[in-house]
Amino acid sequence: MTVTDSARTAADRALTAAADAAMDAYRTAVATYSREKLKSIAMDGADGTPTMFIDVVIEDAIITAATAAGANVLSEERGWVDVGSAVTLVVDPVDGSANAAAGIPLSCFSAAVVIDGEFTEAMTCWLHTGERWWASRTESAFRTSGCTSLSSAAVSMLRPHPRNRDAWWRVASTATRIRILSCSTLESVFVATGSADAFVDAGSDTHRLMDIAAAVVLVEASGGAVLDAYDRPIEFGIDLTKRWSGIVAATPELAHELRGAIQG
């Protein structure tokens, strides 16, 4: 795919505007509202799950900024917002909503750019600090750790569920270190930058597209691999009922070993 200069410029403008809006809205929200208000349920999201007040406040600001910059938005709560552009942002307005509402500094804005159906660039922004990580399909300032073996890997994981208890334990009992941070996009950034070796949903089918879309760009451009534990393609679509068990790993070798451990 050849991305035109005008599409790339529009994408960069929309991505930056969305991240700026997310940061401003986050800071205003935590300074203005109580933690009880921030974590209160405001609506049911487009993906069918309850939406916290903090999600709504930040997502509204992002959608306003991104659409004004000329991009469509696919977001967790409002769903598909179409302005007729060739550029779309797949947005997780507040990944780690419960952390953000509770005052735990582990939450992120994250977005992947889609042009004509293909992921082209992505940015994740740590809402507590403002630190940003950006990459395109062909450009990254980061490198993964290069780890190839689960037995020597530090792995971040989603919390276990009854439905994936055995698969979760197979991964956890083999890895050298396990972390649960409850912020998928930040945990994926740590893989891209070499701070962690892998991040996985061990077969619970919890991930939505916006949870792992940015990782597809950030991690793969940095030398890693992103795949689904059950071999489903991670690709753009506006159906928010779809779920994945994402594997984000420093190398293809580690990703495939994790897939084998999850599948059993």
CORCOR-V964288 format. One line per field, one symbol per residue. burial: + if it has 9 or more other ideal C-beta (glycine too) atoms within 8 Angstrom, else -. Layout:
burial=???
This chain:
burial=------++-+++++++++++++++++-+++--+-+--++-----+++---+++++++++++++++++-+++++++++++-+---+-+++++++++++++++--+-++++++++++---+++++++++----++++++--+-+-++++-++--++++++-++--++-++++++--+--++-+-++++++++++++-+++++++++-++++++++++++++++++++++++----+-+---+---++++++++--++-+++-+++-
